[in-house]
């Protein structure tokens, strides 16, 4: 009997898919299936998956309508009682599957459990960590429109995911945030303060193709849709009103290097504030190396060098 299904929507993930699968298949104690949804890859991604001689891995064809519909296709084929998802270029943390399965087994009143995550670069180096220190229920937090983590840190009971209807692809890359918020409306959700997932920053990621203005629009929209559901019992999308981003001539996107540098600068000041001056300087130098043309990164590094540790307010 399959207890857990991990869904991996995949499009041109040749450099990373082998590592992604290895991090998931490391779990040997939990009955597991991994469904890779190939969404029209044109590189050697499929060959990489087929080269892994593990009967737990299955490849199915996706609808070629983006990651949300690929995820839905995988969920429809899932046999597990607990569902997880991974992007094809990311990693699961060691022991994550067993840890979350055991927690849900011990707490049948909860429909989902989630955790923290870290961002990594192309060489698997940790850039920044997003992990709270407190173990707690976050159901009400989700109902207030607050998401503290990545959807791929979630383990969800299959019946809850089915009741949700899955991802709503009309919400673009905010479909994951939307689904997290709806989890809080469908079931109780618990947070474990563990790094359960490693999210990779690189410029070929699908998230790099979305304009900044468009991302802001959809991120705000999912909050408004939740407000509608909680106040009147349904939202615009549920009654067929498909959102359209306003016309915008600004086609700017945030590159992976820009996001990576921003995270590293923030990390360097956290280290500085905690008294780790040498480590803060190392992280600051790494931030500068990512985008040497950035004046703000150089300015931050200089401030790290001259300010006494523990002083973060004047940076």
C-alpha positions as CSV (number, residue, x, y, z in Angstrom):
1,X,0.0,0.0,0.0
2,X,1.3,3.4,-1.0
3,X,1.3,5.8,2.0
4,X,2.9,8.9,0.5
5,X,2.8,10.3,-3.0
6,X,5.3,13.0,-4.0
7,X,4.4,15.0,-7.1
8,X,7.1,16.6,-9.3
9,X,6.0,18.8,-12.1
10,X,8.9,18.9,-14.5
11,X,9.9,21.1,-17.5
12,X,13.6,21.2,-18.7
13,X,15.1,20.3,-15.3
14,X,18.0,18.3,-16.7
15,X,20.7,19.8,-14.4
16,X,18.8,19.2,-11.2
17,X,16.2,16.4,-11.5
18,X,18.6,13.6,-10.5
19,X,19.4,15.3,-7.3
20,X,15.8,16.1,-6.6
21,X,14.8,12.5,-6.9
22,X,17.7,11.3,-4.8
23,X,16.7,13.5,-2.0
24,X,13.2,12.1,-2.0
25,X,14.1,8.4,-2.7
26,X,16.5,8.5,0.3
27,X,13.4,7.7,2.4
28,X,13.4,3.9,2.8
29,X,10.9,3.3,5.6
30,X,7.8,4.8,4.2
31,X,5.8,3.2,1.4
32,X,6.3,5.8,-1.3
33,X,5.6,6.7,-4.9
34,X,7.1,9.6,-6.8
35,X,5.1,10.8,-9.8
36,X,7.1,13.0,-12.2
37,X,4.8,14.9,-14.5
38,X,6.7,15.7,-17.7
39,X,5.3,18.9,-19.1
40,X,6.8,18.8,-22.5
41,X,10.5,18.9,-21.6
42,X,12.8,19.4,-24.6
43,X,16.1,18.6,-22.8
44,X,17.3,15.3,-21.4
45,X,15.2,15.5,-18.2
46,X,13.1,12.4,-19.1
47,X,16.2,10.4,-19.8
48,X,17.6,11.4,-16.4
49,X,14.5,10.2,-14.7
50,X,14.4,6.9,-16.6
51,X,18.1,6.3,-15.7
52,X,17.1,6.0,-12.0
53,X,16.4,2.3,-11.4
54,X,13.8,2.7,-8.7
55,X,10.3,1.2,-9.1
56,X,8.8,3.9,-6.9
57,X,9.3,6.5,-9.7
58,X,6.7,6.9,-12.4
59,X,6.6,9.3,-15.3
60,X,3.4,10.6,-16.7
61,X,2.7,13.3,-19.4
62,X,1.5,16.7,-18.3
63,X,-1.1,19.0,-20.0
64,X,1.6,21.5,-21.1
65,X,-0.4,24.3,-19.4
66,X,2.1,25.3,-16.7
67,X,3.2,24.1,-13.3
68,X,-0.3,24.4,-11.6
69,X,-2.0,22.1,-14.1
70,X,0.9,19.7,-14.1
71,X,0.6,19.5,-10.3
72,X,-3.1,18.8,-10.6
73,X,-2.5,16.1,-13.2
74,X,0.0,14.4,-10.7
75,X,-2.4,14.7,-7.8
76,X,-5.2,13.1,-9.9
77,X,-3.0,10.1,-10.4
78,X,-1.7,9.8,-6.8
79,X,-2.4,6.7,-4.8
80,X,-1.0,7.9,-1.5
81,X,-3.0,8.9,1.6
82,X,-0.6,11.7,2.2
83,X,0.5,14.0,-0.7
84,X,3.6,16.2,-1.0
85,X,5.0,18.2,-3.9
86,X,8.5,19.2,-5.0
87,X,9.7,21.4,-7.8
88,X,12.0,19.5,-10.2
89,X,15.1,21.6,-9.3
90,X,14.7,21.6,-5.5
91,X,15.5,19.2,-2.6
92,X,13.8,17.5,0.3
93,X,15.6,17.5,3.6
94,X,16.8,14.2,5.0
95,X,14.1,12.5,7.1
96,X,11.4,15.0,6.1
97,X,9.0,12.4,4.7
98,X,9.1,10.1,7.7
99,X,9.0,13.0,10.2
100,X,5.8,14.5,8.7
101,X,4.1,11.2,8.2
102,X,4.7,10.2,11.8
103,X,3.3,13.6,12.9
104,X,0.1,13.3,10.9
105,X,-0.3,9.7,12.1
106,X,-0.1,10.9,15.7
107,X,-2.5,13.8,15.1
108,X,-5.5,12.7,13.1
109,X,-7.4,15.9,13.8
110,X,-5.0,17.8,11.5
111,X,-5.3,17.8,7.8
112,X,-1.8,19.1,7.0
113,X,1.6,19.7,8.5
114,X,4.3,22.0,7.1
115,X,7.8,23.4,8.1
116,X,10.5,25.8,7.2
117,X,12.7,26.0,4.1
118,X,16.0,27.3,2.9
119,X,17.1,28.9,-0.4
120,X,20.1,27.4,-2.1
121,X,22.1,28.2,-5.2
122,X,23.1,26.1,-8.2
123,X,25.8,24.4,-6.1
124,X,23.5,23.5,-3.2
125,X,25.0,26.2,-1.0
126,X,22.5,27.6,1.5
127,X,21.7,31.3,0.9
128,X,19.1,32.0,3.5
129,X,16.9,30.1,6.0
130,X,13.2,30.7,6.6
131,X,12.3,28.7,9.7
132,X,10.5,29.8,12.8
133,X,11.7,28.6,16.2
134,X,8.2,27.7,17.6
135,X,6.1,24.7,16.9
136,X,2.5,25.7,16.6
137,X,-0.8,25.6,14.9
138,X,-1.1,28.1,12.0
139,X,-4.7,27.6,10.9
140,X,-5.9,31.0,12.1
141,X,-2.7,32.6,10.7
142,X,-3.6,31.2,7.2
143,X,-7.2,32.5,7.6
144,X,-5.7,36.0,8.1
145,X,-3.9,35.8,4.8
146,X,-0.4,35.1,6.2
147,X,1.9,32.5,4.6
148,X,5.2,31.9,6.3
149,X,6.7,29.2,4.1
150,X,6.8,27.4,0.8
151,X,3.9,25.2,-0.3
152,X,6.4,22.4,-1.0
153,X,7.1,22.1,2.7
154,X,3.5,20.8,3.2
155,X,2.3,17.2,3.7
156,X,-1.4,17.1,3.1
157,X,-4.0,14.3,3.6
158,X,-5.3,13.2,0.2
159,X,-8.9,13.8,1.1
160,X,-8.2,17.4,2.0
161,X,-6.3,18.1,-1.2
162,X,-9.2,16.6,-3.2
163,X,-11.7,18.8,-1.4
164,X,-9.6,21.9,-2.3
165,X,-9.8,21.2,-6.0
166,X,-6.1,21.6,-6.3
167,X,-4.2,24.5,-7.8
168,X,-6.1,27.3,-9.7
169,X,-3.9,28.0,-12.7
170,X,-5.6,31.3,-13.5
171,X,-3.7,32.7,-10.5
172,X,-0.3,32.1,-12.2
173,X,2.6,31.7,-9.8
174,X,0.4,32.8,-6.8
175,X,-1.5,29.5,-7.2
176,X,0.6,28.0,-4.4
177,X,-0.1,30.9,-2.0
178,X,-3.8,30.6,-2.8
179,X,-3.7,26.9,-2.1
180,X,-2.0,27.4,1.2
181,X,-4.6,29.9,2.3
182,X,-7.4,27.5,1.3
183,X,-5.7,24.8,3.4
184,X,-6.4,26.9,6.5
185,X,-10.1,27.1,5.5
186,X,-10.4,23.3,4.9
187,X,-8.5,21.8,7.8
188,X,-6.3,22.4,10.8
189,X,-2.6,23.0,9.9
190,X,0.4,22.5,12.1
191,X,3.9,24.0,11.7
192,X,7.1,22.1,12.7
193,X,10.2,24.3,13.1
194,X,12.4,22.1,10.8
195,X,14.0,22.9,7.4
196,X,12.0,20.6,5.3
197,X,12.7,21.9,1.8
198,X,15.5,23.5,-0.2
199,X,14.3,26.0,-2.8
200,X,16.8,26.7,-5.6
201,X,17.4,30.1,-7.0
202,X,18.5,30.2,-10.7
203,X,17.5,32.2,-13.7
204,X,16.0,29.4,-15.7
205,X,13.3,28.9,-13.0
206,X,9.8,29.5,-14.2
207,X,9.3,32.1,-11.5
208,X,11.9,34.3,-13.3
209,X,9.6,34.7,-16.2
210,X,6.9,36.6,-14.3
211,X,7.0,40.4,-14.3
212,X,7.4,42.0,-10.9
213,X,4.2,44.0,-11.5
214,X,2.3,40.9,-12.4
215,X,3.5,39.0,-9.3
216,X,2.4,41.9,-7.1
217,X,-1.0,41.8,-8.7
218,X,-1.6,38.1,-8.2
219,X,-0.1,38.1,-4.7
220,X,-2.6,40.8,-3.7
221,X,-5.4,39.1,-5.5
222,X,-5.2,35.8,-3.6
223,X,-5.6,37.8,-0.3
224,X,-8.7,39.5,-1.7
225,X,-10.1,36.2,-2.9
226,X,-9.7,34.8,0.6
227,X,-11.5,37.8,2.1
228,X,-14.4,37.2,-0.3
229,X,-14.6,33.5,0.7
230,X,-14.6,34.3,4.4
231,X,-17.1,37.1,4.1
232,X,-19.6,35.6,1.6
233,X,-18.7,31.9,1.3
234,X,-17.3,32.0,-2.3
235,X,-14.8,34.1,-4.3
236,X,-14.8,35.5,-7.8
237,X,-12.8,32.7,-9.4
238,X,-15.2,30.1,-8.0
239,X,-18.1,31.8,-9.9
240,X,-16.1,32.1,-13.2
241,X,-14.7,35.6,-12.9
242,X,-11.2,34.9,-14.1
243,X,-8.7,37.7,-13.1
244,X,-6.8,39.6,-15.7
245,X,-3.6,41.6,-14.7
246,X,-3.9,45.3,-15.5
247,X,-2.0,46.5,-18.6
248,X,1.5,47.4,-17.6
249,X,4.4,48.5,-19.8
250,X,6.9,47.6,-17.1
251,X,8.3,44.3,-18.1
252,X,10.9,44.2,-15.3
253,X,11.6,40.8,-13.7
254,X,13.7,40.1,-10.6
255,X,16.7,37.9,-11.6
256,X,17.9,35.1,-9.4
257,X,21.2,36.9,-8.8
258,X,19.3,40.0,-7.5
259,X,17.1,37.9,-5.2
260,X,20.2,35.9,-4.0
261,X,22.1,39.1,-3.3
262,X,19.3,40.6,-1.4
263,X,18.9,37.5,0.8
264,X,22.7,37.3,1.4
265,X,22.8,41.0,2.5
266,X,19.9,40.3,4.9
267,X,21.6,37.2,6.2
268,X,24.9,39.1,6.7
269,X,23.2,41.7,8.9
270,X,21.5,39.0,11.0
271,X,24.9,37.4,11.6
272,X,26.3,40.8,12.4
273,X,23.5,41.5,14.9
274,X,24.1,38.1,16.6
275,X,27.8,39.0,17.2
276,X,29.2,36.8,14.3
277,X,31.2,39.6,12.7
278,X,33.7,37.4,10.8
279,X,30.9,35.3,9.4
280,X,28.9,38.4,8.5
281,X,31.8,39.8,6.6
282,X,32.2,36.5,4.7
283,X,28.5,36.5,3.8
284,X,28.8,40.2,2.8
285,X,31.7,39.4,0.5
286,X,29.7,36.6,-1.1
287,X,26.8,39.1,-1.6
288,X,29.1,41.5,-3.4
289,X,30.5,38.6,-5.6
290,X,27.1,37.7,-6.8
291,X,26.6,41.1,-8.4
292,X,29.8,43.2,-8.2
293,X,28.1,46.1,-10.0
294,X,25.6,46.7,-7.1
295,X,26.6,49.8,-5.2
296,X,24.2,48.9,-2.3
297,X,26.0,45.6,-1.7
298,X,29.4,47.3,-1.5
299,X,27.9,49.9,0.8
300,X,26.5,47.2,3.1
301,X,29.9,45.4,3.2
302,X,31.6,48.6,4.2
303,X,29.1,49.2,7.0
304,X,29.5,45.6,8.2
305,X,33.3,46.2,8.5
306,X,33.1,49.4,10.5
307,X,30.0,49.0,12.7
308,X,30.2,47.2,16.0
309,X,28.3,44.0,16.2
310,X,24.8,44.1,17.4
311,X,24.0,47.3,15.7
312,X,21.6,46.7,12.8
313,X,19.5,49.8,12.8
314,X,21.9,52.1,10.9
315,X,22.8,49.9,8.0
